[in-house]
Amino acid sequence: SVYVTDPNGLILEFTRDHPEADKIARERRADAHQSLKRWLAGDHTSNNTYR
C-alpha cells in the first residue's frame, strides 16, 4: 500500500493485489475456521506468509 494525504487532509490508500491473490484467497478460505480458533486461543501470530 501507498498512503498519501491530499490538500484537504484526506488520507488516501492505493493498493494492488498480489499476483497470486486468487490462490491466497483459496488458502485463507480453506483454513479460516482453524485460524480463528487459533487466534481466539491467544496465538496472534500472522498467517500472512507473503510479506
Buried (B, 14 or more C-beta within 10 A) or exposed (E): EEEEEEEEEEEEEEEEEEEEEEEBEEEEEEEEEEEEEBEEEEEEEEEEEEE
